[in-house]
Amino acid sequence: MKLRDKNDKNRQSSPLIKTKDSLFIDTTNISEKEVLEIAIQEIKKKIDFI
């Protein structure tokens, strides 16, 4: 996974870069459901019609 991430960040065409408004969720010790709940909460903060 680390090699894949390094390759994604360093490729010439469309490198993977974190923007200032990117959302980072550390998924190390949480379930898929918890990841989804965190993502939904963050989306709700940005969009007022949900």
CHARMM-style PDB file with segment names, atoms N, HN, CA, C and O in Angstrom:
ATOM      1  N   MET     1       0.828  -1.182   0.000  1.00  0.00      PROA
ATOM      2  CA  MET     1       0.000   0.000   0.000  1.00  0.00      PROA
ATOM      3  C   MET     1       0.880   1.256   0.000  1.00  0.00      PROA
ATOM      4  O   MET     1       0.589   2.225  -0.700  1.00  0.00      PROA
ATOM      5  N   LYS     2       1.954   1.227   0.788  1.00  0.00      PROA
ATOM      6  HN  LYS     2       2.190   0.440   1.357  1.00  0.00      PROA
ATOM      7  CA  LYS     2       2.841   2.400   0.819  1.00  0.00      PROA
ATOM      8  C   LYS     2       3.492   2.639  -0.539  1.00  0.00      PROA
ATOM      9  O   LYS     2       3.642   3.783  -0.967  1.00  0.00      PROA
ATOM     10  N   LEU     3       3.882   1.550  -1.222  1.00  0.00      PROA
ATOM     11  HN  LEU     3       3.760   0.620  -0.875  1.00  0.00      PROA
ATOM     12  CA  LEU     3       4.478   1.683  -2.548  1.00  0.00      PROA
ATOM     13  C   LEU     3       3.455   2.243  -3.536  1.00  0.00      PROA
ATOM     14  O   LEU     3       3.779   3.105  -4.353  1.00  0.00      PROA
ATOM     15  N   ARG     4       2.226   1.749  -3.454  1.00  0.00      PROA
ATOM     16  HN  ARG     4       1.964   1.049  -2.790  1.00  0.00      PROA
ATOM     17  CA  ARG     4       1.170   2.255  -4.334  1.00  0.00      PROA
ATOM     18  C   ARG     4       0.945   3.746  -4.098  1.00  0.00      PROA
ATOM     19  O   ARG     4       0.836   4.520  -5.049  1.00  0.00      PROA
ATOM     20  N   ASP     5       0.877   4.147  -2.825  1.00  0.00      PROA
ATOM     21  HN  ASP     5       0.966   3.518  -2.053  1.00  0.00      PROA
ATOM     22  CA  ASP     5       0.670   5.559  -2.509  1.00  0.00      PROA
ATOM     23  C   ASP     5       1.825   6.415  -3.028  1.00  0.00      PROA
ATOM     24  O   ASP     5       1.609   7.496  -3.575  1.00  0.00      PROA
ATOM     25  N   LYS     6       3.056   5.922  -2.850  1.00  0.00      PROA
ATOM     26  HN  LYS     6       3.231   5.044  -2.405  1.00  0.00      PROA
ATOM     27  CA  LYS     6       4.229   6.653  -3.341  1.00  0.00      PROA
ATOM     28  C   LYS     6       4.158   6.810  -4.852  1.00  0.00      PROA
ATOM     29  O   LYS     6       4.407   7.895  -5.378  1.00  0.00      PROA
ATOM     30  N   ASN     7       3.817   5.730  -5.556  1.00  0.00      PROA
ATOM     31  HN  ASN     7       3.615   4.849  -5.129  1.00  0.00      PROA
ATOM     32  CA  ASN     7       3.696   5.793  -7.011  1.00  0.00      PROA
ATOM     33  C   ASN     7       2.599   6.761  -7.435  1.00  0.00      PROA
ATOM     34  O   ASN     7       2.774   7.520  -8.388  1.00  0.00      PROA
ATOM     35  N   ASP     8       1.466   6.738  -6.731  1.00  0.00      PROA
ATOM     36  HN  ASP     8       1.324   6.121  -5.956  1.00  0.00      PROA
ATOM     37  CA  ASP     8       0.354   7.642  -7.059  1.00  0.00      PROA
ATOM     38  C   ASP     8       0.753   9.103  -6.872  1.00  0.00      PROA
ATOM     39  O   ASP     8       0.369   9.958  -7.670  1.00  0.00      PROA
ATOM     40  N   LYS     9       1.511   9.389  -5.836  1.00  0.00      PROA
ATOM     41  HN  LYS     9       1.823   8.694  -5.188  1.00  0.00      PROA
ATOM     42  CA  LYS     9       1.912  10.768  -5.549  1.00  0.00      PROA
ATOM     43  C   LYS     9       2.973  11.283  -6.514  1.00  0.00      PROA
ATOM     44  O   LYS     9       3.062  12.486  -6.758  1.00  0.00      PROA
ATOM     45  N   ASN    10       3.779  10.374  -7.065  1.00  0.00      PROA
ATOM     46  HN  ASN    10       3.706   9.397  -6.867  1.00  0.00      PROA
ATOM     47  CA  ASN    10       4.920  10.785  -7.881  1.00  0.00      PROA
ATOM     48  C   ASN    10       4.739  10.567  -9.379  1.00  0.00      PROA
ATOM     49  O   ASN    10       5.670  10.804 -10.149  1.00  0.00      PROA
ATOM     50  N   ARG    11       3.568  10.123  -9.801  1.00  0.00      PROA
ATOM     51  HN  ARG    11       2.813   9.930  -9.175  1.00  0.00      PROA
ATOM     52  CA  ARG    11       3.369   9.934 -11.241  1.00  0.00      PROA
ATOM     53  C   ARG    11       3.297  11.282 -11.948  1.00  0.00      PROA
ATOM     54  O   ARG    11       2.900  12.284 -11.353  1.00  0.00      PROA
ATOM     55  N   GLN    12       3.682  11.299 -13.215  1.00  0.00      PROA
ATOM     56  HN  GLN    12       4.004  10.485 -13.699  1.00  0.00      PROA
ATOM     57  CA  GLN    12       3.709  12.561 -13.959  1.00  0.00      PROA
ATOM     58  C   GLN    12       2.319  13.035 -14.347  1.00  0.00      PROA
ATOM     59  O   GLN    12       2.044  14.235 -14.340  1.00  0.00      PROA
ATOM     60  N   SER    13       1.451  12.109 -14.682  1.00  0.00      PROA
ATOM     61  HN  SER    13       1.674  11.134 -14.688  1.00  0.00      PROA
ATOM     62  CA  SER    13       0.108  12.470 -15.105  1.00  0.00      PROA
ATOM     63  C   SER    13      -0.854  12.387 -13.917  1.00  0.00      PROA
ATOM     64  O   SER    13      -1.043  11.316 -13.341  1.00  0.00      PROA
ATOM     65  N   SER    14      -1.441  13.486 -13.565  1.00  0.00      PROA
ATOM     66  HN  SER    14      -1.287  14.356 -14.034  1.00  0.00      PROA
ATOM     67  CA  SER    14      -2.430  13.562 -12.481  1.00  0.00      PROA
ATOM     68  C   SER    14      -1.949  12.952 -11.167  1.00  0.00      PROA
ATOM     69  O   SER    14      -2.558  12.006 -10.668  1.00  0.00      PROA
ATOM     70  N   PRO    15      -0.866  13.480 -10.601  1.00  0.00      PROA
ATOM     71  CA  PRO    15      -0.398  12.930  -9.331  1.00  0.00      PROA
ATOM     72  C   PRO    15      -1.430  13.120  -8.219  1.00  0.00      PROA
ATOM     73  O   PRO    15      -2.183  14.095  -8.203  1.00  0.00      PROA
ATOM     74  N   LEU    16      -1.442  12.179  -7.308  1.00  0.00      PROA
ATOM     75  HN  LEU    16      -0.831  11.388  -7.321  1.00  0.00      PROA
ATOM     76  CA  LEU    16      -2.353  12.232  -6.173  1.00  0.00      PROA
ATOM     77  C   LEU    16      -1.791  13.218  -5.152  1.00  0.00      PROA
ATOM     78  O   LEU    16      -0.735  12.981  -4.566  1.00  0.00      PROA
ATOM     79  N   ILE    17      -2.498  14.317  -4.947  1.00  0.00      PROA
ATOM     80  HN  ILE    17      -3.356  14.509  -5.424  1.00  0.00      PROA
ATOM     81  CA  ILE    17      -2.050  15.308  -3.974  1.00  0.00      PROA
ATOM     82  C   ILE    17      -3.212  15.683  -3.067  1.00  0.00      PROA
ATOM     83  O   ILE    17      -4.363  15.747  -3.499  1.00  0.00      PROA
ATOM     84  N   LYS    18      -2.893  15.927  -1.824  1.00  0.00      PROA
ATOM     85  HN  LYS    18      -1.958  15.876  -1.474  1.00  0.00      PROA
ATOM     86  CA  LYS    18      -3.900  16.334  -0.847  1.00  0.00      PROA
ATOM     87  C   LYS    18      -4.064  17.850  -0.925  1.00  0.00      PROA
ATOM     88  O   LYS    18      -3.099  18.599  -0.769  1.00  0.00      PROA
ATOM     89  N   THR    19      -5.287  18.288  -1.166  1.00  0.00      PROA
ATOM     90  HN  THR    19      -6.071  17.680  -1.293  1.00  0.00      PROA
ATOM     91  CA  THR    19      -5.552  19.723  -1.209  1.00  0.00      PROA
ATOM     92  C   THR    19      -5.887  20.226   0.194  1.00  0.00      PROA
ATOM     93  O   THR    19      -6.114  19.434   1.110  1.00  0.00      PROA
ATOM     94  N   LYS    20      -5.915  21.535   0.349  1.00  0.00      PROA
ATOM     95  HN  LYS    20      -5.731  22.177  -0.394  1.00  0.00      PROA
ATOM     96  CA  LYS    20      -6.169  22.093   1.679  1.00  0.00      PROA
ATOM     97  C   LYS    20      -7.566  21.757   2.190  1.00  0.00      PROA
ATOM     98  O   LYS    20      -7.791  21.739   3.401  1.00  0.00      PROA
ATOM     99  N   ASP    21      -8.508  21.489   1.283  1.00  0.00      PROA
ATOM    100  HN  ASP    21      -8.325  21.504   0.300  1.00  0.00      PROA
ATOM    101  CA  ASP    21      -9.858  21.163   1.720  1.00  0.00      PROA
ATOM    102  C   ASP    21     -10.166  19.661   1.642  1.00  0.00      PROA
ATOM    103  O   ASP    21     -11.326  19.255   1.723  1.00  0.00      PROA
ATOM    104  N   SER    22      -9.130  18.851   1.485  1.00  0.00      PROA
ATOM    105  HN  SER    22      -8.188  19.181   1.419  1.00  0.00      PROA
ATOM    106  CA  SER    22      -9.317  17.392   1.466  1.00  0.00      PROA
ATOM    107  C   SER    22      -9.714  16.890   2.846  1.00  0.00      PROA
ATOM    108  O   SER    22      -9.358  17.476   3.868  1.00  0.00      PROA
ATOM    109  N   LEU    23     -10.448  15.809   2.851  1.00  0.00      PROA
ATOM    110  HN  LEU    23     -10.737  15.332   2.021  1.00  0.00      PROA
ATOM    111  CA  LEU    23     -10.822  15.169   4.104  1.00  0.00      PROA
ATOM    112  C   LEU    23      -9.970  13.920   4.276  1.00  0.00      PROA
ATOM    113  O   LEU    23      -9.970  13.047   3.409  1.00  0.00      PROA
ATOM    114  N   PHE    24      -9.254  13.829   5.373  1.00  0.00      PROA
ATOM    115  HN  PHE    24      -9.255  14.539   6.078  1.00  0.00      PROA
ATOM    116  CA  PHE    24      -8.461  12.651   5.682  1.00  0.00      PROA
ATOM    117  C   PHE    24      -9.136  11.909   6.822  1.00  0.00      PROA
ATOM    118  O   PHE    24      -9.382  12.477   7.886  1.00  0.00      PROA
ATOM    119  N   ILE    25      -9.430  10.649   6.596  1.00  0.00      PROA
ATOM    120  HN  ILE    25      -9.230  10.187   5.731  1.00  0.00      PROA
ATOM    121  CA  ILE    25     -10.024   9.813   7.640  1.00  0.00      PROA
ATOM    122  C   ILE    25      -9.059   8.669   7.903  1.00  0.00      PROA
ATOM    123  O   ILE    25      -8.811   7.848   7.020  1.00  0.00      PROA
ATOM    124  N   ASP    26      -8.522   8.610   9.094  1.00  0.00      PROA
ATOM    125  HN  ASP    26      -8.724   9.277   9.812  1.00  0.00      PROA
ATOM    126  CA  ASP    26      -7.641   7.507   9.479  1.00  0.00      PROA
ATOM    127  C   ASP    26      -8.516   6.289   9.740  1.00  0.00      PROA
ATOM    128  O   ASP    26      -9.271   6.256  10.711  1.00  0.00      PROA
ATOM    129  N   THR    27      -8.414   5.304   8.885  1.00  0.00      PROA
ATOM    130  HN  THR    27      -7.800   5.330   8.095  1.00  0.00      PROA
ATOM    131  CA  THR    27      -9.271   4.128   8.959  1.00  0.00      PROA
ATOM    132  C   THR    27      -8.614   2.965   9.683  1.00  0.00      PROA
ATOM    133  O   THR    27      -9.117   1.843   9.635  1.00  0.00      PROA
ATOM    134  N   THR    28      -7.503   3.216  10.349  1.00  0.00      PROA
ATOM    135  HN  THR    28      -7.094   4.128  10.387  1.00  0.00      PROA
ATOM    136  CA  THR    28      -6.725   2.150  10.972  1.00  0.00      PROA
ATOM    137  C   THR    28      -7.535   1.287  11.921  1.00  0.00      PROA
ATOM    138  O   THR    28      -7.483   0.060  11.834  1.00  0.00      PROA
ATOM    139  N   ASN    29      -8.274   1.895  12.815  1.00  0.00      PROA
ATOM    140  HN  ASN    29      -8.317   2.892  12.886  1.00  0.00      PROA
ATOM    141  CA  ASN    29      -8.956   1.127  13.857  1.00  0.00      PROA
ATOM    142  C   ASN    29     -10.467   1.324  13.876  1.00  0.00      PROA
ATOM    143  O   ASN    29     -11.103   1.192  14.922  1.00  0.00      PROA
ATOM    144  N   ILE    30     -11.035   1.640  12.719  1.00  0.00      PROA
ATOM    145  HN  ILE    30     -10.519   1.747  11.870  1.00  0.00      PROA
ATOM    146  CA  ILE    30     -12.485   1.832  12.680  1.00  0.00      PROA
ATOM    147  C   ILE    30     -13.096   1.005  11.547  1.00  0.00      PROA
ATOM    148  O   ILE    30     -12.418   0.624  10.593  1.00  0.00      PROA
ATOM    149  N   SER    31     -14.376   0.744  11.681  1.00  0.00      PROA
ATOM    150  HN  SER    31     -14.927   1.053  12.456  1.00  0.00      PROA
ATOM    151  CA  SER    31     -15.084  -0.089  10.708  1.00  0.00      PROA
ATOM    152  C   SER    31     -15.477   0.725   9.473  1.00  0.00      PROA
ATOM    153  O   SER    31     -15.411   1.954   9.472  1.00  0.00      PROA
ATOM    154  N   GLU    32     -15.885   0.012   8.429  1.00  0.00      PROA
ATOM    155  HN  GLU    32     -15.939  -0.986   8.430  1.00  0.00      PROA
ATOM    156  CA  GLU    32     -16.372   0.680   7.225  1.00  0.00      PROA
ATOM    157  C   GLU    32     -17.567   1.566   7.548  1.00  0.00      PROA
ATOM    158  O   GLU    32     -17.696   2.667   7.012  1.00  0.00      PROA
ATOM    159  N   LYS    33     -18.432   1.086   8.419  1.00  0.00      PROA
ATOM    160  HN  LYS    33     -18.327   0.192   8.855  1.00  0.00      PROA
ATOM    161  CA  LYS    33     -19.612   1.860   8.805  1.00  0.00      PROA
ATOM    162  C   LYS    33     -19.197   3.161   9.498  1.00  0.00      PROA
ATOM    163  O   LYS    33     -19.782   4.214   9.244  1.00  0.00      PROA
ATOM    164  N   GLU    34     -18.202   3.090  10.362  1.00  0.00      PROA
ATOM    165  HN  GLU    34     -17.726   2.235  10.568  1.00  0.00      PROA
ATOM    166  CA  GLU    34     -17.732   4.293  11.050  1.00  0.00      PROA
ATOM    167  C   GLU    34     -17.114   5.284  10.064  1.00  0.00      PROA
ATOM    168  O   GLU    34     -17.309   6.493  10.192  1.00  0.00      PROA
ATOM    169  N   VAL    35     -16.369   4.772   9.078  1.00  0.00      PROA
ATOM    170  HN  VAL    35     -16.211   3.790   8.974  1.00  0.00      PROA
ATOM    171  CA  VAL    35     -15.794   5.641   8.051  1.00  0.00      PROA
ATOM    172  C   VAL    35     -16.918   6.367   7.311  1.00  0.00      PROA
ATOM    173  O   VAL    35     -16.851   7.579   7.103  1.00  0.00      PROA
ATOM    174  N   LEU    36     -17.935   5.628   6.921  1.00  0.00      PROA
ATOM    175  HN  LEU    36     -17.988   4.644   7.090  1.00  0.00      PROA
ATOM    176  CA  LEU    36     -19.072   6.218   6.220  1.00  0.00      PROA
ATOM    177  C   LEU    36     -19.755   7.278   7.075  1.00  0.00      PROA
ATOM    178  O   LEU    36     -20.099   8.349   6.573  1.00  0.00      PROA
ATOM    179  N   GLU    37     -19.954   6.994   8.358  1.00  0.00      PROA
ATOM    180  HN  GLU    37     -19.674   6.124   8.766  1.00  0.00      PROA
ATOM    181  CA  GLU    37     -20.601   7.960   9.255  1.00  0.00      PROA
ATOM    182  C   GLU    37     -19.784   9.246   9.367  1.00  0.00      PROA
ATOM    183  O   GLU    37     -20.346  10.341   9.360  1.00  0.00      PROA
ATOM    184  N   ILE    38     -18.468   9.117   9.469  1.00  0.00      PROA
ATOM    185  HN  ILE    38     -18.012   8.227   9.475  1.00  0.00      PROA
ATOM    186  CA  ILE    38     -17.602  10.296   9.543  1.00  0.00      PROA
ATOM    187  C   ILE    38     -17.710  11.100   8.253  1.00  0.00      PROA
ATOM    188  O   ILE    38     -17.844  12.323   8.286  1.00  0.00      PROA
ATOM    189  N   ALA    39     -17.650  10.408   7.116  1.00  0.00      PROA
ATOM    190  HN  ALA    39     -17.540   9.414   7.089  1.00  0.00      PROA
ATOM    191  CA  ALA    39     -17.736  11.088   5.820  1.00  0.00      PROA
ATOM    192  C   ALA    39     -19.068  11.824   5.674  1.00  0.00      PROA
ATOM    193  O   ALA    39     -19.101  12.969   5.223  1.00  0.00      PROA
ATOM    194  N   ILE    40     -20.151  11.174   6.050  1.00  0.00      PROA
ATOM    195  HN  ILE    40     -20.125  10.244   6.416  1.00  0.00      PROA
ATOM    196  CA  ILE    40     -21.470  11.806   5.944  1.00  0.00      PROA
ATOM    197  C   ILE    40     -21.549  13.041   6.829  1.00  0.00      PROA
ATOM    198  O   ILE    40     -22.081  14.067   6.406  1.00  0.00      PROA
ATOM    199  N   GLN    41     -21.034  12.961   8.039  1.00  0.00      PROA
ATOM    200  HN  GLN    41     -20.601  12.128   8.383  1.00  0.00      PROA
ATOM    201  CA  GLN    41     -21.051  14.119   8.934  1.00  0.00      PROA
ATOM    202  C   GLN    41     -20.262  15.285   8.340  1.00  0.00      PROA
ATOM    203  O   GLN    41     -20.692  16.435   8.430  1.00  0.00      PROA
ATOM    204  N   GLU    42     -19.117  14.993   7.738  1.00  0.00      PROA
ATOM    205  HN  GLU    42     -18.769  14.058   7.665  1.00  0.00      PROA
ATOM    206  CA  GLU    42     -18.310  16.048   7.126  1.00  0.00      PROA
ATOM    207  C   GLU    42     -19.021  16.660   5.921  1.00  0.00      PROA
ATOM    208  O   GLU    42     -18.960  17.872   5.710  1.00  0.00      PROA
ATOM    209  N   ILE    43     -19.688  15.833   5.142  1.00  0.00      PROA
ATOM    210  HN  ILE    43     -19.738  14.849   5.314  1.00  0.00      PROA
ATOM    211  CA  ILE    43     -20.457  16.343   3.997  1.00  0.00      PROA
ATOM    212  C   ILE    43     -21.581  17.239   4.480  1.00  0.00      PROA
ATOM    213  O   ILE    43     -21.830  18.299   3.906  1.00  0.00      PROA
ATOM    214  N   LYS    44     -22.263  16.812   5.539  1.00  0.00      PROA
ATOM    215  HN  LYS    44     -22.061  15.951   6.005  1.00  0.00      PROA
ATOM    216  CA  LYS    44     -23.365  17.622   6.088  1.00  0.00      PROA
ATOM    217  C   LYS    44     -22.868  18.988   6.551  1.00  0.00      PROA
ATOM    218  O   LYS    44     -23.605  19.969   6.453  1.00  0.00      PROA
ATOM    219  N   LYS    45     -21.643  19.074   7.051  1.00  0.00      PROA
ATOM    220  HN  LYS    45     -21.045  18.277   7.130  1.00  0.00      PROA
ATOM    221  CA  LYS    45     -21.096  20.360   7.477  1.00  0.00      PROA
ATOM    222  C   LYS    45     -20.902  21.293   6.289  1.00  0.00      PROA
ATOM    223  O   LYS    45     -20.997  22.511   6.435  1.00  0.00      PROA
ATOM    224  N   LYS    46     -20.634  20.735   5.123  1.00  0.00      PROA
ATOM    225  HN  LYS    46     -20.557  19.745   5.004  1.00  0.00      PROA
ATOM    226  CA  LYS    46     -20.341  21.542   3.943  1.00  0.00      PROA
ATOM    227  C   LYS    46     -21.573  21.862   3.112  1.00  0.00      PROA
ATOM    228  O   LYS    46     -21.608  22.874   2.411  1.00  0.00      PROA
ATOM    229  N   ILE    47     -22.582  21.008   3.188  1.00  0.00      PROA
ATOM    230  HN  ILE    47     -22.554  20.186   3.757  1.00  0.00      PROA
ATOM    231  CA  ILE    47     -23.782  21.169   2.357  1.00  0.00      PROA
ATOM    232  C   ILE    47     -24.972  21.311   3.276  1.00  0.00      PROA
ATOM    233  O   ILE    47     -25.246  20.419   4.078  1.00  0.00      PROA
ATOM    234  N   ASP    48     -25.682  22.414   3.174  1.00  0.00      PROA
ATOM    235  HN  ASP    48     -25.459  23.139   2.522  1.00  0.00      PROA
ATOM    236  CA  ASP    48     -26.753  22.689   4.135  1.00  0.00      PROA
ATOM    237  C   ASP    48     -28.106  22.080   3.780  1.00  0.00      PROA
ATOM    238  O   ASP    48     -29.058  22.266   4.538  1.00  0.00      PROA
ATOM    239  N   PHE    49     -28.237  21.376   2.688  1.00  0.00      PROA
ATOM    240  HN  PHE    49     -27.464  21.225   2.072  1.00  0.00      PROA
ATOM    241  CA  PHE    49     -29.542  20.815   2.335  1.00  0.00      PROA
ATOM    242  C   PHE    49     -29.674  19.328   2.641  1.00  0.00      PROA
ATOM    243  O   PHE    49     -30.708  18.739   2.325  1.00  0.00      PROA
ATOM    244  N   ILE    50     -28.699  18.719   3.225  1.00  0.00      PROA
ATOM    245  HN  ILE    50     -27.860  19.198   3.482  1.00  0.00      PROA
ATOM    246  CA  ILE    50     -28.779  17.299   3.584  1.00  0.00      PROA
ATOM    247  C   ILE    50     -29.214  17.174   5.041  1.00  0.00      PROA
ATOM    248  OT1 ILE    50     -29.345  16.063   5.553  1.00  0.00      PROA
TER     249      ILE     50
END
